Amino acid sequence: MANLQREIAYRRRQISTHQADLASLYGDLGRLGLASGQGDRSLASREQRLRYAQALEAWQKAAHSCQQIAGYIRQIEDRSRQVGAIEADIKALAVEEERLYSRLGAMAWEAYGFDTLPMQSRQICTPIFASHAKRIATLTARIPQKGGSLVRRLALGRLGRLRRHLAPLLATAGRALVEAGLEEELDLSRAEDLRLELKSVQVRRTELGEELAIHRSAIAELKSEEGSSPKTKLEESEALASQLKSDYEAEEKAYGALLFEAGIAGISEEWDGLVTQIRLHSNRILSLEEEIHTLGNKIKAEELSAQIEVEQRRIAHLRASMESAHRQIIQLDASIADKRHRIDELLGSEHGRIDD
């Protein structure tokens, strides 16, 4: 019986495979029928064709909507990546700018110290340099000119620290001069490379700023077009498209089945090939179902044979019980007869007495 059940299970798996192939072939036939515009010989077929066409159109609209939303998301992601790259370039450019500003600020510091800084540049640099220059001057004046005393060493140490703290002031002054457009007031003839580099980073910063603004504006516009979260909207649109696809595929297969049942042939070689394949799969399914039915009958026959065997054993048991009961009945009848005979003997004598 176990072998028969395995054979049935195997044939059922074969049927599932054939049914899947058959469903696909019905879909192909339905799609071909819709494209060819032939085969609608009945009202049911025409109505099914209309349902199929409507379901297909609904899915196509939903799929197009998914593509549009996915396109928006790709554009936003692409723009965001470009924004990130530009911001990284701006950060790298800022490091280069700080280096150039420090060089320009060093030139301004030198001119400030020699009191050769032009008036406008001095007005900008004085608030930056004055306090630090005064501290350096005061400390320098207090350093003993000769000897290696502890006081001299301590003062020189403090002076060194003050000069190290000058670096950020130089960058600040250089930036302020450039922002005010006064870098040309300094004598850049002896630092032509600095002039060119400053011009280059200014142009590059302008270009990066404009490019960054364009991408950020585009991202804002794309997000405003979608309203809610694009990814959430895409998930909802994909779920709807998936459901509509299942619906239209079901209508497509139903339409193909009606066309096959109508027995239409000769429309095209592809059409006839699909019809032949559908017929082969259908016949194979019927054959497998008959085999399953036959195997099922064998299983039922084996089950009935097993039940008969059990019932025969019960009959044998009952018969053995009947024979045993019959012997007991005979014994009991003999015992009853013996007891009645004794009663007659006891009651038949007038002068007899009952012995214990």
Protein Blocks (a to p, Z undefined) as FASTA:
>chain_A
ZZmmmmmmmmmmmmmmmmmmmmmmmmmmmmmmmmnopaiabfklmmmmmmmmmmmmmmmm
mmmmmmmmmmmmmmmmmmmmmmmmmmmmmmmmmmmmmmmmmmmmmmmmmmmmnopacfkl
mmmmmmmmmmmmmmmmmmmmmpcfedjdfklmmmmmmmmmmmmmmmmmmmmmmmmmmmno
pmmmpcfklmmmlmmmmmmmmmmmmmmmmmmmmmmmmmmmmmmmnopafklmmmmmmmmm
mmmmmmmmmmmmmmmmmmmmnopghkbmklmmmmmmmmmmmmmmmmmmmmmmmmmmmmmm
mmmmmmmmmmmmmmmmmmmmmmmmmmmmmmmmmmmmmmmmmmmmmmmpmkbccdZZ
